[in-house]
């Protein structure tokens, strides 16, 4: 019963939980500078060895569980199942 009350207190009027640090609806800014590394998309992850990407950054392997908090200054490098760079973006 106490758990149900806790969950009810955390939900909004639509019944969904709100994120503590939601991703902005329109990510049009390049707040972390990821656009300068977009040329790496499609290349194998080993291509990162010759590139200096500033911190904070994280490499997200295919199927990995990651936290969903949004940090405008962080560069995310998402890999596909073949360890190729699938995307590079802020967050």
Buried (B, 14 or more C-beta within 10 A) or exposed (E): EEEEEEEEEEEEEEEEEEEEEEEEEEEEEEBBEBEEBEEBEEEEBEEBEEEEBEEEBBBBEEEEEEEEEBBEEBBBBBBEEEEBBBBBBBB
